[in-house]
Amino acid sequence: MAEISKATGNDGSGYMLYHSIGQYPGKVTDMAAALSAFATCWGTPNDEQWGYALGQRQRFIDLWSQLLKAPSASLTTTENVTSALAALIMALPREDLEGRVVLVAGDCFPSLHFLLTGLADRYGFTLRTVPLRDGASWVEDEDVVAAWGPEVGLALLTWVSSTSSHRCDLTALMAHGRKQGSVIGVDITQAAGLFDYDCMAVAADFSISTSLKWMCGSPGGGILQVMPDVIARCQPGLRGWFSQDDIFSWDINAFSYAPDIRRFDNGTPSVVACVASVPALEWHAAQDWTKQLEKNRALSDMIIAAADEAGFTLASPRDPAQRGGSVMVRLSDSDQAQALLERLRAAAVFADARGPILRCSPGFMTTEAGVRRLTSALAGDI
Ligand SMILES: Cc1ncc(COP(=O)(O)O)c(C=O)c1O
């Protein structure tokens, strides 16, 4: 990889895929060292593997908990965001869902909607999806509020949308949802690692994310954070020996749940993704977040100005207070988007598109020069 980057002169200045994978300076070396240390330990014929592997997993959990200011023992690992939501739904008391409504906005991550439609019959809930207004790129918070009454057993909020980077007003939505008595979850995937998220201040019942995107980690490193009072009410359906306080309690007639988030674990945990992601989490923990966000704002402004100049429609909120870290631009169709991406790639600018929507996320490695190459392409100059 390093060789490829050197050969193409790609220094990351045009990397704008922080809504997808996410890169930080030194990631290749850091990740290679972590995985190599893991291989050395795992492949050595002694008995030191589990202490090391589970220690790395705990480090991953601790770093994530610190980042989200999560109460102790309230955060665990999952394979991805979809499985985190599934685990939570499969754990809630029956009466939270049966005969009730699950509320979600139409611009949630599609995978989560696929999951919810699949679980509706099995768990006896009705899925209520708040639609986008005609021609809109995101769902308005006021439409979510209007659809949210006391019949809602569970609401899933997407803090930042992956298709428009619309950032919902979590404070207002949480305040409304609390009055309805719903269990409330927040998908923080597109914001974690760029915007400060304080579990205690937001006070959602659960939060879900991955270690990708702005977190810059590896695939397979999902997280599920659940507030202690909610954990106490949950009985995860997917359970196993690691769901217990003592994992070596092997009397098959004496299963009992751990008192904390560990009850959401099941069989032997997957640790490789934790090992691969710990360096990124450590890098994150050492950053000046105010500066990183300011940089994102300045580079995003350049992209918005260029899109305006070129006559394209912005598919993200113009107001930074309502926007995540990405800028989406509506092109005329997906062919135009693919052709533009081709030209961008040739100029070592990496973005992507969903249909006609170009997605650009300037982040930690992106520079003004890289954004200028993007803006030249938008103007048709390259
Ligand atoms: C808002 C949001 N949620 C979730 C995900 C990922 O879900 P999963 O980890 O299940 O693939 C993404 C990925 O782009 C996303 O943008």
Ligand as a Chemical Component Dictionary entry (heavy atoms), coordinates in Angstrom:
data_LIG
# 
_chem_comp.id                   LIG 
_chem_comp.type                 NON-POLYMER 
_chem_comp.pdbx_formal_charge   0 
_chem_comp.three_letter_code    LIG 
# 
loop_
_chem_comp_atom.comp_id 
_chem_comp_atom.atom_id 
_chem_comp_atom.alt_atom_id 
_chem_comp_atom.type_symbol 
_chem_comp_atom.charge 
_chem_comp_atom.model_Cartn_x 
_chem_comp_atom.model_Cartn_y 
_chem_comp_atom.model_Cartn_z 
_chem_comp_atom.pdbx_ordinal 
LIG C1 C1 C 0 -25.269 6.289  9.564  1  
LIG C2 C2 C 0 -24.617 4.947  9.361  2  
LIG N1 N1 N 0 -24.934 3.919  10.168 3  
LIG C3 C3 C 0 -24.363 2.712  10.023 4  
LIG C4 C4 C 0 -23.428 2.477  9.046  5  
LIG C5 C5 C 0 -22.752 1.143  8.928  6  
LIG O1 O1 O 0 -23.523 0.060  9.354  7  
LIG P1 P1 P 0 -22.856 -1.389 9.397  8  
LIG O2 O2 O 0 -21.691 -1.280 10.326 9  
LIG O3 O3 O 0 -23.903 -2.280 9.917  10 
LIG O4 O4 O 0 -22.427 -1.727 8.018  11 
LIG C6 C6 C 0 -23.066 3.506  8.169  12 
LIG C7 C7 C 0 -22.081 3.269  7.090  13 
LIG O5 O5 O 0 -21.927 4.020  6.168  14 
LIG C8 C8 C 0 -23.676 4.764  8.337  15 
LIG O6 O6 O 0 -23.353 5.791  7.538  16 
# 
loop_
_chem_comp_bond.comp_id 
_chem_comp_bond.atom_id_1 
_chem_comp_bond.atom_id_2 
_chem_comp_bond.value_order 
_chem_comp_bond.pdbx_ordinal 
LIG C1 C2 SING 1  
LIG C2 N1 SING 2  
LIG C2 C8 DOUB 3  
LIG N1 C3 DOUB 4  
LIG C3 C4 SING 5  
LIG C4 C5 SING 6  
LIG C4 C6 DOUB 7  
LIG C5 O1 SING 8  
LIG O1 P1 SING 9  
LIG P1 O2 DOUB 10 
LIG P1 O3 SING 11 
LIG P1 O4 SING 12 
LIG C6 C7 SING 13 
LIG C6 C8 SING 14 
LIG C7 O5 DOUB 15 
LIG C8 O6 SING 16 
# 
